[in-house]
Amino acid sequence: MALKLPGRLALLFLAAGLVPLAVTLLVLAPRGQDALRTSAKLLHQSQVESLRARLDSAFDDLTADVRLLAIPPRDGDPGAVAERRALLRFLLEKHQELTIVTLFDGAAPVAGGQAYDRAQVDAADLAEHQRRALELLEQPGAATPLRASNFYPSARRGEVLVTLVAPFSAAGPRGSLAVEVSLRRVEELIVQTRVGRRGSAFIVDGDGRLVAHRNLDRALQREDLSSVSVVAQLKDNIARAASNGHPLTVVTDFTDDGRDQVGAFAPLGRLRWGVVVAEPREDAYGLARATWAHAAGWTLLALALTILGAVFFARRITRPVARLVEGTRSIAEGRFGVAVPVGGTPEIAELARVFNEASLKLARYDGENKELLAAVERGYLETLRVLVGAIEAKDPYTAGHSQRTAELAVQIARSMGLDSMTCNEIEFGGLLHDIGKIGIAEQILRKPARLDDEEMAIMRGHPAIGDAIVRNVEFLERIRAMIRNHHERFDGSGYPDGLRGDAIPIGARIVAVADAFDAITSDRVYQPGQSAQAAMAILGGLTGKQLDAGVVAALGRALLAMGAIEAADLPKVSYPPPSDRGRRPTLDFPTTDSARADAEAGAADAQAKAK
C-alpha cells in the first residue's frame, strides 16, 4: 500500500494542474493562432495596397503635369517655343526621375520640344528613347491616359528605365508627351519597404520579369520570375485588371525555391505591372508560434512544479524502496555482497537489514562455488592433459604438439580480442584436436615417410573419430567443432564436412592455424622444423585457400608480442569486402627471394604436416 500512495498523490497533482492547462491549449491557443495568422496576412495586404497607392499617386502627378504642356504647336512662333521649353525644364526639375522629355505632334517630334539631362543621357540613350516612344505612338488606343514600354536596364547608368507616352487631350491635335523614367525612386521605395525580418517587396511586369527589387542586379538582369506560383497568379490578375480596370489584391501562401512563403500581390492601376510582398512563413507566423511556445513553456513549468510537489511528498518513502530494488537487481546480476543504506520507515529499515545479511551470505556461497568450480576445471584440464599424453605416446614424433597447439591457439584468440570463456574452450580444443588419432593404427602414425593415398584416407578419419569420442561428454560439447573441423579449408576443399569460409567455426579456424604453425616449426623424421619467420611465410601462402587471413594476422601479432618474430616479418594483408569473404586476400610478405622460394617449395609439405 505504501508504494501505491505516492503514485496516487502524483496522479492527483498532475490531474489538478493539467486539466485547466489542457483546456487552454486545446481551445484558446488554436484560436489565438488563427487570429495572429489572419493579422499577418492583413498586414501584407495593407503593405501591398500602400505600395500600389504610392506608385499610382506618383504616376498620377506625372500625368497631371503633362497636361500643362497641352499647348498646340505654332510653327514659327518664338514665344510658343520659349514657353514650351520653360515647361519642359519645369517638368524635368519637378520630377527628378525623368531623364528625357520629348513632345510629339502625331508621330513627329516637335521642334524645340525635347529636353534631357546631358550629364546622364548620351546619343544612344536618346535614340533608344525615341524608338520606344514611336512604338508606343503606333499602337492602337491613342486615347489611353498612360502607356508604358517594356522596362529596359541601362548597365552604363546602373538603373532600370521605362518610356511612358501620355496624350495631351483625347480630342484636338494629336499631341503627345514621351518621357523616359528612371525607376530609381521606385527601387528606393521597394528598398524602404520592410516586410518582416527577412521578407521583401518587388515589382514585376506583365511577363513576370523583375522591374524593381531590393537587389538591383536582379532587376538589371530582367530576372524571369514567371515560374514562381505567386507571380503566375499575378500575371493573370494584371491581365484582368487591364481588361476591366479593377485591380484586385490577393493574399496567399506559396512556395518559392522550395521555401514556404506568405505574401500578397496586386496589379498597379496605371501600368501593366504588379507589386508583390512576400515573407517566409516561419517569420510571418512567428508570433503565432511564439504564442504556442509560450503556452507550452508555461504548461511545462506548471507540470514541473506539480511533479516536484509529488516527488517532495513521496520521496521519503520511495527512495529507500528504490535502493532495495537496485540492490536486488545487483544480486540478480550476480554482484553478491552489495549493501543498501538502512533508513526510512521502521518496516523498510528492517527490510534493508535483512537484505544486507542475505547479500553477505550469498557472497560467501558464491566465493566457495567459484573455488570449487576452479578446482573442477583444473581437474578437467589435468585429465585432458593425461588423455593427450596417451594420444602422443602412440606417436613420439609429435610429443608436446597438442600442448603447444593449445597454448598458441589461446594466444591467437587473445590477439583477436575473444573473451576469457572462449579462450578456455579454445585451449581445451587445442589439447584434444588430435584425440581421434587414438583410433589410427600405430604403423600409420609412426611411418617415417609420406603416407600413401590409402593411408592418407585412414588418417583423414581422425577428426570424425575424435568427434565421436567426445560426443557424449557434456562439458566438451562446445569444443566438438574444433575437434571435427580443424582440417576444414577456407576454400571448401578440407575434410570431413567440406565447410567453406566463415561457415567453419572460429575455434576450428584458430586451432587449424596453430596446428599448422607448430607442425612447420617442429622437427619431424622426414623434415626438420623451420623458423617462425619461414613458417609465417608458408602460412601466408596458404592464406585464403586453406587458412583464414584474419587468424593468420592474429598469429603474427601474437608472435610479435612474444618476440618470436620482428615487425618486418608480419604479412601485409588486404582483406576483401564482406560479400567476397571466401575469396583469397592479397598478401605481401617482407621476405627475401630465397626465403620466398623456400616457403613456396615447402607449402605442400606443410599441408601434409598439418594433417
N, C-alpha and C positions, 0 to 999 in steps of 0.2 A: 504493500500500500504506500510505503514511503517513497518508492520510485515513481509511482503514478501521480502523486500530488504535485511535484514540480512541473510535470508535463501539463496537468490540468490548469495550473496557475499561468503557465506561459501561454497556453491557448486562449485563456480568458483575456489576458492583457492584449494579446495580438488582435483578437476579435474586436475588443473595445476600441482599439486605435485604428484598425484598418477599415472598419465599416464606413465611417464618415469620409475617410480619405478615398476609399473606393468610389463613393458616390460623387465626390468632387472630380476625380479623374475621369470617370466614365460618362458623366453628364455635362459638367460645366467646362472642363478643359477642351473637349472637341468643339463645342460651340464657340468658345473663345478663339480657337484656332481658325475656324471658318471665318469669323468676323475679321481677324487680323489679316487673313489672306485676301479677303474682299477689299480691305483697306489698301493693301499693297497694290492690287490691280487698279483701284480707283486713283491711286497716286500716279501710276503710269499713264492712265488715261488723261489726267489733268496735265501732265507734263507734255504729252503729245499735242493736246489741244492748245496749250500755251505756246508751244513752238510754232504750230501752224498759224495761230493768230498773229504772232510777231512777224513771221515771214510774209504772211498775206498783207499785213499793215505796211511793211516796207515796200512791197511792190505796188500797193495802192497809192502810197505817197509819190512813187516814181510816175505812175500813170497820171495822177493829178497834175504834176508839174509839167508833164509832156503837153497837156492841153494849153499851157501858157504859150506854147510855140505855134499855136494854130493861127499863124499869120499867112495869108495867101501870098505865094511868091509873086513879087512885082519886079519884072526884069527891068534893069536899068535904073531902079530907084535906090540911090545911095543910102537914104535914110532907112529903108526897109532892111537892107543888108546889114547896116550897123546895128540896128535893133535886134536882128536875128542873131548876130554874133554875141551881143551882150547877153541874150537869153541863154545861148549855148554855154557861155562861160559861167553864168549863174547856175546852170544845171550841173556842170562838172564840179563847181565848188561846193554846192549843197550836198551832192551825192558823191561822196569820196570813192564809192565802189565803182563808179562809172569811169572807164578808161578811154572810150571813143564814143562820140555822138555824131550822127550823120542824118541830115534832112534829105528826104526823097520826095520828088514830085512824080508820082507813078513809080516807074522803075528807074528813073534818072536821078542822080544826086543833084541837089540844089546848089547853085553857085554860092560859095561862101557859107555853105550850110554844114560845115564839118569842123569839129574841134576834138582835140585829144591831148593827152599828157605826153609831151615829147621826151620826158625823162624815162618813160616806160615803154612807149609804143614805137616800133620801127615800121619800115615799109611792108615787111612780111605780115606784121600784125594787122596793118590797115587792109591789105589785100584779103586776108582770111576773114576779117570782119565784114568787108563789102560782099564777099562771096556768100557768106551765110545769110546776110541781110537780103540779098536778091533772091536766094532760095525761099526765104520766108514770104517775101512780097509776091512771088509767083504762085504760092499756094492758094487754093480756093478759100473763101471765107475771109475776105479782107476786112470785114467789119468786126472781126473778133477783137475785143479790147486789148488783149495782150497775147502775143505769140512768141514762143521761145525755140531756139535751135537746140540741137543736142549739145550738151556741155562738151567742152574740149579743154584738155590740160595744156598749159604752157610750161614746159620744163625749164625754159630760159628764165621765165619770170617766177617760177615756183608757185603757180597758182592755177586754179581751175576757173575757166571763163565760160560765158554763155552770151549769145547775141539775142536781144529782145527787139521786137518790132511792135509799135503801137500806132494806130491811125490817129490823125488829128480829130476827125469827125466822121460819123457814119455817112454824112452827106457832104456835098460840096466837093472841092478839089481833092484829088487823091493824094493828099499829103500824109506822109508817114515819118515817124522818127525811129531810127535804128540806133540802139545803144549796145555797146559791149560792156558787160557787167562782170566785175571780178567777184568771185564768191568768197573773198577773204573774210568779209564780215559775217557771212553765213557760217564759214568754218569757225570763226571766233564764237559765234552763238552756240554752235554744236559743242565746242570745247568747254564752254562755260556751263553747259547743261550737265548737271551731276545726277546720275541715275544710280542711287545707292552707293555701295562701296566699290563695286567692280563693274557696274553697268556702263552703258554707253548709248549715245544717240547718233543717228546718221540719216542721210538723205539719199534716196536712190531715184533714178529716172524711170520712165515707163518701161524700159527694157531690163530693169533690175540691176543697172550698173551704178556704182557709187558716185554720188555727186559731191557730198561733203561728209567728212569723217574726222574724228579726233586725230587719226593717223593720216597726215596729208599725203604721204607717199601712196597709200592705198587709193585715195581719190585721184591722184595724178595718173595712176596706172589704170584707171577706169575699171576697177575690180568688179567682176561679174558675180553678184550675189543671188542670181535668179534661182539657184538650186536650194537656197535656204527656204524652208517652208513658209516663214512669215513674209518673206519678200515675194514669193509666188502668190500668196493671198493678196498682198498689197498691190501687185500689178493688176489683178482683176478689179480691185477696188478703185484704182486710178482710172481704169477704162470705163467703169460705170459712172464715176464722178464726171468724166469728160463728156459722157453722153447725156446725163440728166442734170448735171450741175449741183448735185447734192453729195458732198464728201461725207463719208461715214467713218467714225472712229471705232476701231475694233481692239479689244483686249483679249489676249490668247496666250496659251502655253505652247512652246515649240522647242525643237531640238536643232542646235547649230553645231556642227562638227563634233557630234557625239555628246554635247553638253546640254542639259536641260535648262531652258530659259523661260522667263516670264516677261512679256512685253506688250506694247500697244503700238498701233500704226494708224495713219490716216493720210489721205491724199491732200496735197496743197490745192487751195481753191483757185489759184491763178495759173498754175503751170501743171504739166503732166509729170509731176514729181510726187514723191511721198516721203513722209518722215516717220522714223521708227525709233522707239526707245526700247531697250532690252536690258535685262539683268539676270544673272544666274539665279536659278530657282532657289538654291540654298540660301542666297542672300535675301531674295525678295521675301521668302517665307521664314527668314531668320528669327524675326520677333515671335512668330508662332511657335517655332521650335524652341526658342528660349523660354517661352511661357510653359511649354510642356516640360522642358528640362527643369525649370524652377519647381513646378508641381511635383515632378518625380523626385527632385532633391529633398523637398520638404517631406515627401512621403517616406523616403529612405531614412531621413533624420528621425521622424516620428517612430518608424519601425525599429530603428536602432535603440532609441530611448525605451521603447516597450520591451525589447529583448533584454536590455541591460537591467530593467526593473525585475523581469522574471528571473534572470540569472542571479541577481543580488539576493532574492529570497530563497532560491533553490540551491545556492552554491554550497552551503554548509552541509547539505545532505548529499548532493551529487558528487562532490569532489572525493570524499573517502570511498564512495562506491566505485568511482572511476579508477581509483588507484587499485582497488581489489580486482577489477576487471582486467587492468593492464598486467597485474601480477599473475592472474590466472592465464592470460594469453601467453606470457613468457614461459610458464610451466608447460603449457600445451605445445610450445615450440621447442621444448627440450632444454630451456635455460633454468635448471633447477637451482635452488638456493637463494632466489630473489626474495627480498623482504619489502613489505609495504609499511609506511608510517602508521602508527596506531593513533587514531584520533576520530573525531566525530561523535555521534551519539553513543551511549554505552553499548548498545547492541552491535553497532558497526565496529567499535573499538575491540570488542570481544571477538568478533568475526576476523578482524585483522590479526589478532594474536594467534588464533587457531591456524590461520592461513600461513603465518610465518613458521610455526612449528612444523606443519606439514611440508612446507617447502624445504626446510633444512633436512628432514628425514629423507625426502626424495633425492636430495643432492647426495647424501651418504650412499643410498642404494644405487644411484647412478654411477658413482665412483667405483663401487665394488663390482658392478656389472661390467664397466669398461675394463677393469683389471682382469676380470675373468675372461672377457672376450679377447683381450690381448694375449692371454695365456693360451687360449684355444687356437688363435691364429698362429702363434709361434709353434704350437704343436702340429697344426696343419702343415706349416712351412717345413718343419723338420721331417715330417712324414713324406712330404713331396720330395725333399732332398734325398731321403733314403731310397724312394722309388726311382728317382733319376739315377742314383748310383747304381741301382740294379740294371737299369737300361744300359748305362755306359759300360758296365762290366762286360757286356756282350761285345762291345766294340771299343777296345782300348785306344784306338786311333782317335776317337772323339771324346776322350776323357776331359771333363770340365767344360765341354761345349755347351751343354744346356744351361749351366750356371752362368757362363759368360754371356750367352744369348739373352738370358733373363735380365742380367744387370744392364747390358747395353740397351735392351728394349725399354727398361724403366727410364734410362737417361734420355732416350728419344722421346718418350711420352712426356716427360717433364719439359723438354725443349719445346714441345708442341703446346704446352700450357694445359694439359689434361689434369683433372682433379686427382686427389690422392687415392680415392677408392678405385678409380680406373687404373691408376699406376700399379696398385697392388694386384689387381686382376691380371694386368699385362705381365707382371712378374711371375705369377703362377702359370700363365700361358706360355711364357718363355721357358720355364723349367720343364713343363710337360709337353712341349710341342712335338717331341720325338718319341712320346710314350708308346706309340704304335709300333716302334721297332722291336718291342718285346715279341711281337708275332712274326718277325722276319728271321729266317734261318741265319745261323752264325756264319756259315760259309759265304753267304752273300754279304753280310755286314763286314766281314774281315777280309774280303777278297782284296789282294794288294794290287789290283789293276782295275781298268774300267769295266763296268758291268755291261754284259751283252743285252740285247733287246728283251729277252725273256726275263733275265734277272732284273732289268730296269722296271719292267711291268710289275714284278713282285714288289720291288722297293717302293713303287708309287702307291702301293696299297696301304702304307703305314699311316697316312693321315686318317683314313676311314677306320682302320683298326683302332687307332688312338681314340677316335670319337666314340666308337662302340664301348671301349673300356670305361670311359668316364661318364657315359650316358646316364647311368642310374645313380651317380653321386651328386646329391643336390647342391652342395656348396661349390662344385666345379661346373655347374650348369652354364655360368656366364663366360667360361673360358673355352667351351666346346668349339666355338667358331675359330679360335686361334689354332687349336689342335687340328681341326679338319681343313682349314682353308689357308694355312701358311704357305702352301705351294701353289696357290692360285696366282695367275699372272694378270698384270694390268690390261693386257690386250685380249684377255679371254682364252689364251692357249694353255692355261695351267690345269691343275687337277686337284681334287677329284670332281668338282662341280662345274668347271669351266666358267667361273664368275669373271666379270669384266669391270674395270674402273672402280667407281665408288660403290658398286654392289658388293665388293669384297669388304668385310668388316674392318674397321680401322685397326683393331687389335691385331688381326691377322696380317695386315699390311706392315705394321710396325715390327712384328716378330719376323716376317719374311726378310726385311732389310737387315735386322740384327743378325739373323741366321746366316744370311749371305756374307755379311762383313766378317763374322767370326770364321766362316769356312774359308774365306780367301786369306785371312791373316794367320791361320793355324797351319802347322806342319802336318802333312799327310804323307803316307807311304809313296804315293805316286806324284807328289809335288810339294816342294817346300812352301811355307807361308810367305806372304808378301807384306810390304809395308802398308801402313794406314793410308799414305798418300796414293800408292798404287791401287789399293782397294777402293778408295773413293773414285778414282778414275774408271775402274772397272764397273762399279755400281752406276756411275754416270752413263756408261754405255748401255746399261740395262734399264735406265730410267725411261718411263713412258711405255716400254714394251713389257718388261717383267715387273718393275718396281714403281711405286708411287713417287713422283718427283717431290712432293711436299715432305714425305717421310725421309727421303734421301737428304733433302736440305736440312731437316731437323737433326739427322745423324751428323751432318757436317758441323752444325752449331754445337752439338754435344761434344764431339771430338775436339773442337777448338777450345771449348771451356775446360776440357780435361787436359789440354796441352798435347794431345796426340798428333795434331796437325797444325800447320800455320794458316793464317788467313788467306795466303796466296793459293793454298790447296783447295779452297772452297769452290765448288762449281757455281757458275752464274746461271740460274735457271729462269727462263722466261715462260711463265705459265700461260696456257691457252685460256680463252674465256670459258665461263661455266658451261655453256652449251657444247663446248668441244673438250670436256674434261677427259674423255677417253683417249684423245689424241696425244701423241708424243710431244712433249715440250721441246723448245730449242735450248740447247746446253752449250756452255763454253767452259772448258776445263783448262786451268792455267798449268799445263804440264809441258815438259819438253817433248820434242818429236820422238825421241827414243822411248820415253816413258809412255807416250800415247800409243806407239806401235805395240809395246809390250802389253798395254792394257787391252787393246783390241784383240790381240792374239790370245789373251787369257780369258776372254769373255765366255767362250764356250766351256772352258774348264770350270769357271765359276758357277755356271748353271748346274753342272753335274755335282759340284761340291755342295751347293745349296740343297740338293735333293738328299 
